[in-house]
Amino acid sequence: MSDLPALDRLTCVLCPVGCELEVRRDATGELEIHGNQCDKGVPFAIEEVLHPKRNLATSVPVRGTPAKMASVRLSGPVPREFVFPILAEIAKLRPEAPVRRGQVLIADVLGTGVDVIATRTVG
Amino acid sequence: METIEAHDVVVIGGGPAGLAAALGARRAGAGGVLLLERERTLGGILNQCVHDGFGLFLYKETISGPEYAERLIEDVVREPIKVETGAMVLDLTADRVLRVNSRAGYRLVKAKSVVLAMGCRERTRGMIEIPGTRPAGIFTAGSAQNLVNLQNLRIGNQAVILGSGDIGLIMARRLTFEGVAVKGVFEILPWASGLERNVRQCLMDFGIPLELRSTVVEIRGRDRVESVVVAKVDDRLAPVAGTESVIPCDTLLLSVGLIPENELSKRAGVELSPITGGAVVDQTLMTSAPGIFSCGNVLHIHDVADWASFEGFAAGERAARYAAGERVAGGTVRISAGPNVKYALPQFLTSGAAGVEWSFRVARPLRNVQVLVKGKATEKVYSRKKFGRLLPSELQKIKVRQTVKEDLEVSCHE
């Protein structure tokens, strides 16, 4: 027997529509999704119930420019439990100016296959 | 005698709406486009919105605010658009003369058409009249976002957030990332005023409680905030005696609404709507002052930057056409907000206009909704659209393809 809830309600976060999804288990134990207005809702709900993933954003100080911050994010979402460990890695960053938008600041951060990238050009 | 510098289209404000307006004007063939931005850099509020979720509609991918801004800015600088940052517009007249103070000094600018894109500002403690002492540690959510994301400052250790606007929700997560303990978000209404996705990603992910029908009734502390008193409210939003509890904290963030920044519009005599706080416009986004157009958060508050930009493209294009001599007959058809609708925009149409799209916002959460655009006199249904659910936090659209010659009402029915 699975210890997953037989029923879950969640709001899809893929776009601002915010569909209210209902996840049910059918008789065979397969997940069924209801309430999605587009096809993206199904894999989203399954992933959100089994292995939620998130992107994250913060900013880091850039060396060589006075008091300038470069904002950063991940190139894609990571399992939610990686959010705080990755933030700790990002907190060590002190990139040198110039920093370009899209520049990889940490490749394959903590082996997640996802990069930490700058989202702002500084210097 | 003062000399007057002439331009075809002058755009006031270089955020998501103003950048798009400058591009829209240029792409519609305007010869001289001047974009004036008060800050030292273009991009407006996007620069401090480091979270992702921008660009889904404009760029078909989800990016952060700074990336969204840079992409729009790159498009603007490729065009022969004159961009001036550090330029403050001090005054605007109904005949479109601007008094501009910039690094180049003070000067007069005359425009054939003007696009208002000044954005909005946050409601403050004074506007919601929270009783108590006046210690340090009280921030609007957006100013906290600026201090954390752009100035790398730690604003406190234990925070309470009043109001569930999107910036407040985003800041709950941002402060959690920075090691600040967020004790809870308190919302006076029975529903969250921010987007659903932000409630889930910014609060639920981190176990931050969202207390609905609750508000801060007192701020305590001498030099720095020491605690806030929260209480439940009744159906009239009045605090209920006996429900108070004291929450120790050193920081209070306010996310209690945004106000379109229309000081210049008022100077030009532009008619404002008491509901949106922005200009009353026709289907070309022109205000009551001929040749003055409005778009983005100065027109009405948007929940998604992309829609502010789309409005900017449209206003810029219309401003270019006005500058080229095109005239649209005045709006004589009035569109009113019917049952369950907070507002619908544009508020006026030229009689005979067709293919007009309205932005509207509902007054309360609704389920299984039919939205109707009906003739006031004939009861004729011009457009209908069904929604599973509509929330006040979500700006929605409905289009009427047919020609309209009578006053209309937009209404929602469960």
Interface residues (C-beta under 8 A of the other chain):
Chain A: L10 T11 C12 V13 L14 C15 P16 V17 G18 C19 E20 G35 Q37 P52 R54 N55 L56 A57 T58 S59 P61 A67 M69 S71 V72 R73 R80 L87 R101 T119 R120 T121
Chain B: N47 V50 H51 D52 G53 L56 T62 I63 S64 G65 P66 E67 E70 N149 L150 Q151 N152 R174 F177 E178 L195 E196 R197 V199 R200 Q201 D205 D303 V304 G388 R389 L391 E394
